[in-house]
Amino acid sequence: MRYTYITILIISLVAGGCKKFVDINTDPNNPTTAQRSLLLPSTQVSMAANMYLINSGTSTFMQQAVFSADLSRYQQQGTSFDDSWNGFYSQTLNDLESIISTGSAQGDWGYVAIARLEKAYLVSLMVDLWGDIPYSESEKGQESVSPAFDKGTPIYESVLVLIDSALVNAGKVTTSTLVPASADMIYGGTKASWIGMGNSLKLKLYNQIRLVDPTRSATAIKALISDPTTLITSNATDYTFKFGSAQNPNNRHPWHRIEYQSAKTFYMCQAFIDLLFNNDDPRLRYFIYRQNATAGLNNSTNSNGYYGRNPGDGTAAPADLNRRSTFGVYPAGGLYDNAPINNLPVTNVFLTNTGATSTLKVVATTDGTGAGIIPFITNAMVKFIRAEAALTLATGDDARQNFSDGVVANLSSVSAFGAANGGVALSAATITAFKDKLLVSYDAADDAGKLNMVMTQKYIATYGNGMESYNDYRRTALPVLRTPLSPLTTFPLRLYYSQTELSANTSLGDNVSALQIAQQITPVFWDK
């Protein structure tokens, strides 16, 4: 992975929680081609690094981890996601706009294509999370210091146009690479991969709006799957950000940086642990690492080491930093758990103690590589989207085959990543047998049960991307989540805005408190 000094600096600042950023451009109004080769990878780093709060928070809402007791009880603050909001606007979108404007003026269409696709992904995600956001008047410098908030529906329309324009721009490039490999940390500039990402993003967005315009969604999705080779079709072309393994300066996955030290912020969510444990799911050893062999819920001493925290638990944390479970090898680049597990059901076939010879330990900064990932849009996700659309929109696609392919794609990806980072690979026979076990249940289910299985497996497969699971849950109410112990309010339908934005943006009027409170209970436009 090629990290410039600038990109390492950005990730160190953002993942460390710094709220102020240095302008990296000597002259942001007139960047040169050489600067574009630095700006593009810096936008990829800043987008991933600025996702720390929203990824951690939505993973908490979705009961995959517990980043904050308040968020686990559904209580947001104006500072809950402010670093992400501020960083997206001050860094990522600002630099993407520079690439697009100067690249268009100079006919540098490869850079323009990638920047437009990145912008489309990020802006659509921000609409998904916050609803109304500054868009048409944003990124204009002193021309608009208090940009108005646009509604989500027209922004989505603009995003779909942006994707199409990006694909046209890519088509103007006659070589197989859009930009030099050193300028693109995602795909190394490969044109076909970016085209697959763009079409897969369109697939995701059209599926996302299926409740508000099912006819349009079905028509668009049918067109996209008519030539599935134009989508992400293999794990090798996943739209995924890969962190590094360096510690000085630190470019590791933020979850590894936060947890693989003496102080810790997270608990693993007991609901997610139990979902995997009770369903004989071999991914548990990759997702969760136990620091203690007998610790259990509520810091008990006679369990199997899977010590997490129930959603909505508002009690104070005990002295348990060396006993609670933490992030494993996937996706944070931590340790693979290959130690024996107490109390495994004798009927288990996939989550067993066969070959489990390791000894557990209290994790430290030197454990694991930290070279984790954020899976933005993956081959597995594309397959599950196609399965959902087939079940709900009658697209003519094969829901069963896509469900099967999605399961295999994710297990293969997790296995390969784990094996490359100190873990043990799942055999092809194990992956096939696990998939076949799920297909037996899928075949026996009615349509509602089939959709539940699709969304539950997608929920597991998107571990590491809480934003996507949060989107899916608001659209489908699946998977069924555990009832929080003591929620302080209702499940949040949007994220709270940055308090900095509410305080500084004069276009919002005087009653910004009411605007903020409404975020909790106001659905985004596609959530019907």
HELIX and SHEET records of a PDB file:
HELIX    1   1 TYR A    5  ALA A   15  1                                  11    
HELIX    2   2 THR A   33  ALA A   49  1                                  17    
HELIX    3   3 TYR A   52  PHE A   61  1                                  10    
HELIX    4   4 ALA A   69  SER A   72  1                                   4    
HELIX    5   5 ASP A   82  GLY A   87  1                                   6    
HELIX    6   6 PHE A   88  LEU A   93  3                                   6    
HELIX    7   7 ASN A   94  ALA A  105  1                                  12    
HELIX    8   8 TRP A  109  TRP A  130  1                                  22    
HELIX    9   9 GLY A  141  GLU A  143  5                                   3    
HELIX   10  10 GLY A  152  GLY A  171  1                                  20    
HELIX   11  11 ALA A  181  ALA A  183  5                                   3    
HELIX   12  12 LYS A  191  GLN A  208  1                                  18    
HELIX   13  13 PRO A  214  ILE A  225  1                                  12    
HELIX   14  14 PRO A  228  THR A  230  5                                   3    
HELIX   15  15 ASN A  235  THR A  237  5                                   3    
HELIX   16  16 PRO A  254  GLU A  259  1                                   6    
HELIX   17  17 GLN A  270  ASN A  278  1                                   9    
HELIX   18  18 LEU A  284  PHE A  287  1                                   4    
HELIX   19  19 LEU A  297  ASN A  299  5                                   3    
HELIX   20  20 ASN A  379  LEU A  393  1                                  15    
HELIX   21  21 ALA A  399  ALA A  420  1                                  22    
HELIX   22  22 ALA A  428  ALA A  444  1                                  17    
HELIX   23  23 ASP A  447  ALA A  461  1                                  15    
HELIX   24  24 GLY A  466  THR A  476  1                                  11    
HELIX   25  25 GLN A  499  ALA A  504  1                                   6    
HELIX   26  26 THR A  506  LEU A  508  5                                   3    
HELIX   27  27 VAL A  512  GLN A  519  1                                   8    
SHEET    1   A 2 ALA A  65  VAL A  66  0                                        
SHEET    2   A 2 TYR A 267  MET A 268 -1                                        
SHEET    1   B 2 ILE A 133  PRO A 134  0                                        
SHEET    2   B 2 PHE A 149  ASP A 150 -1                                        
SHEET    1   C 2 TYR A 239  LYS A 242  0                                        
SHEET    2   C 2 ILE A 373  ILE A 377 -1                                        
SHEET    1   D 2 ILE A 288  TYR A 289  0                                        
SHEET    2   D 2 THR A 326  PHE A 327 -1                                        
END                                                                             
